[in-house]
Amino acid sequence: MPRVKRGTTANKRRKNLLKHAKGFMWGRKTKYRAAKEALLHAWTFQFNDRRKKKGQFRRLWQIQIGAATQQNGLSYSKFINGLKKSSIELDRKILSDLAQHEPEIFKKIVEMSQNAIK
C-alpha cells in the first residue's frame, strides 16, 4: 500500500485561506502566515459588527423619528410615551420609514400619540 502524501491537502487549505485574504494590503494577501493572522482579526470584527449593525440602525431610526416629531411639535420621548399609552405597536424601523415616505400618515400617528398623553 502506498504512503499518503499530504501536499495536496495543505496546498488546498493554504489556497483557500489566501482566497479569503484577497484585497488585503501588503503581504497579508500573499503570505500565508500574515494572511492567517489578518483573517483571524477580520473575521472577529466581521462577527462583532454584524451585531453592532443592529444598534447602529436603531440609533439612526431614533434620530429620524426625533427629527420628524420635532417638525410636528413633539419631542421623541413624549412621542414614544404616547405610543405606549395608546398601545400603538409600531417598531422604530416602520416609524422611521413612515416619517420619510408617508409624512401625512406619520402626522396622524403623532396626533394619536399626543391625544394619549393628554
C-alpha angles and dihedrals in degrees: 000000000000120000120256113247116204100202097104094051093048092047091049091050092049093045091051092049093048089049088060090049093057111133095026117131129254119345094342091087097050109026114078100214094046091045092050092052092045092050092050088059095039094052091047091053090044092054093046095045092053086064095041090052091069093056092045091055091047090053090049092051091049091053092048092048090046091053092049093048091049088057088054092049101256135105122241095244094050090047093053090045090052091049091053092048093048089045095235104158104198116139123230094256092058093042091051091049091049091049091054103038106021107035095163092055090046090052090056090051089051090051091050089050091050091050091053092054094052 
